[in-house]
Amino acid sequence: MTRPCFVANWKMHKTIEETRTYFIALQKKLSELPSQAWDLIIAPPYTAIFSASEQIKALSLPVQLAAQNFHFEAEGAYTGEISSKMLCEAGCQYVIIGHSERRTYFGETNQTVGRKRIAAQQSGLIPIVCVGESAKEREEGKTLSVIKRQIEEAFAETTLGVGLSLVAYEPLWAIGSGKTPMPSDVNKIHQEIAGFFESTLETGKKEIPRILYGGSVNEKNVAAFMKEPHIDGVLAGGASLSAETLVQMIASVVIH
Ligand code: PGA
């Protein structure tokens, strides 16, 4: 197993005050773990990012921050939007791009995901690009073609160092549903994704992003996913809202 990567996507949860309480609990729980041989990336809502970053520094927490979205333009008349420069200044190192909730509810397309991936990398943010099929596409046997299309458009421009990105494979039907695919099936899909980077995008072995699985991951099922050779990490939503559960997830993977 490569160094496991855990991404906590809080979605539209937690105020600044709730974030403070969470990080205090997180510090206590993380200090009980024997090592720090993992990466932990937390994606709070925009309003809590800066104070989270200050707290991470003050408590010396082994945590990096991601935003859940941003706009691909550097600045301008885009009411309600946030730029990569603002995210970097607030303390983010990563940004989630193309989450299925953004695609479904806010009109995110493969093209905008591609523009965001480039803009993120140009500004020094590491993109976490989400891909995944719907239940209908899965039933119709289109899983791989849908994912390939999403990746092709997100990574059309490969000169920026694709290997610095992360890909999160998140089947839509598994998100927030309590249903999960078999870890072995996810492993095969991750292998296909890696192969796709190598063959079609001609990125070469070193340029294959780390590939995470997301969708109803919790402290009970995470170890089974992480045993698979092509699953480099997980992206958790609901289960990451409790600091205790998040650390239980890490513990179940790193303590044998
Ligand atoms: P979930 O969300 O863990 O609550 O299913 C995952 C996600 O949306 O990234």
Residues whose N, C-alpha, C, O or C-beta is under 5 A from the ligand:
A	BS01	PGA	N9 A174 I175 G176 S177 G214 G215 S216 V217 L235 A236 G237 G238 A239
